[in-house]
């Protein structure tokens, strides 16, 4: 399972998970920070979940 946050240019902002996980409900928390711990700018981002062949993507908005 891989869970990433990307910006509107498709650049990876943060990777929240990249490991094998058991089946069932999982929780991931993103505090609006990039890989260096810096706060991201307000705007539109995409959360992408990859699990095997499946890819799910959701658009989110960060407000400051």
N, C-alpha and C positions, 0 to 999 in steps of 0.2 A: 504494500500500500504506500502510495506517495501522495502527500498533500502539500501543495505549493500555493503561494500568493504571487501573482504577476501584475504588472502595471498594464496600462492600455497599449503600450508598445510591445508587449509580450515578454518583457524582461523580468526575470525572476527576482522578486523582492525578498521573499523568505520561504524557506522550506521548513514546514512544521513537522513532517513525518516522512520517513523513508525506511520502513522496516516491515517485517512480517507481523501481522496482527491476527488475533483470534477473531472468529466470527462473532457478530453481535454489535451492539451499540457502543460506539467509542466517542470520546469528547476531545476536541482540540481547541485551545484558546490562543487567539492572536491578539496581542496588545498594541497593534498598529506600529510595530517596529520592524526595521529591516534586519539583515543578517548581522550588522555591526551594532545593533541595539539603538540605532538612531530612529526617532519618530518619523514616519512617512508623512508626506504632504497630504492635505485634504484632496480628495478626488475619487475617481472610480478605479477599482481593482477587481481582479478575478481570483476566485478560489477554485483550484482545480484538484479533483480527486481522481487518482488513477489506481485501479485495482485489477490487475491482470489485463485483459483486453478492454475493460470498461473504463470510460473517461466521463466524468461528470464535471460540469463547470457552472459556477454561480457568480453573478456580478454583485459586487458590494460597493457601498459608498462610505468613505471615511470622512467624517465631519470633524472639524477642529473648532 
